[in-house]
Amino acid sequence: MKFMSQNSLFAILLRSAWWISMLVAAALIFVGIAVVPPAYALFPICGAVPFIIISGIAAWKQRNKPSQTRVDQTTQALMAMPWATFADQLEIALRNDGCQVKRLKTDAADFEVARPGAGRALVSARRWKAARTGIEALERLQAARSAAGAGEGIYVTLGEISAPAQAYAAKNDIRVLDAEALTQLFRRQPL
């Protein structure tokens, strides 16, 4: 069930920096105190409450989000690595994230990961440097996942995912670890 349109003011503010909502709330409070007659001052001040709540929700959702500078630094470091180094670093990061990791030697998947109580997933990471990913790589991962009986597929890339590939991933429960997600994953280890 959708509670609000993706283009509504509150949906846009939820995706924006938390301080923007707080700025709107401060402006409404200022108008209520300085501009509106005292008999009506309560209306704009009360109108600020939803923006304060949206600001809190946005701040909570963004609390662990890495900065764009950090994402760019991590992307550069990961792009400079050869496959063997990247695979070792990814394995360490997955273990640090609480996963049990097993390396695979297939064309479609590079790792099998399991988290206690969460099931197994196949991870395809060999094309992490590809500038653009199409649907073919995701179809191979999905076929390997089905054959292995894994509950989830994870595709690792620093590049762009085409629109058909994004739709395929969403339809088939394939999670894409992009530059921001990889920055989050590698947050505990130096690169």
Summary of the structure (lengths in Angstrom):
residues: 191
radius of gyration: 21.9
end to end distance: 41.3
largest distance: 73.6
contacts: 535
relative contact order: 0.11
helix: 55%
strand: 15%
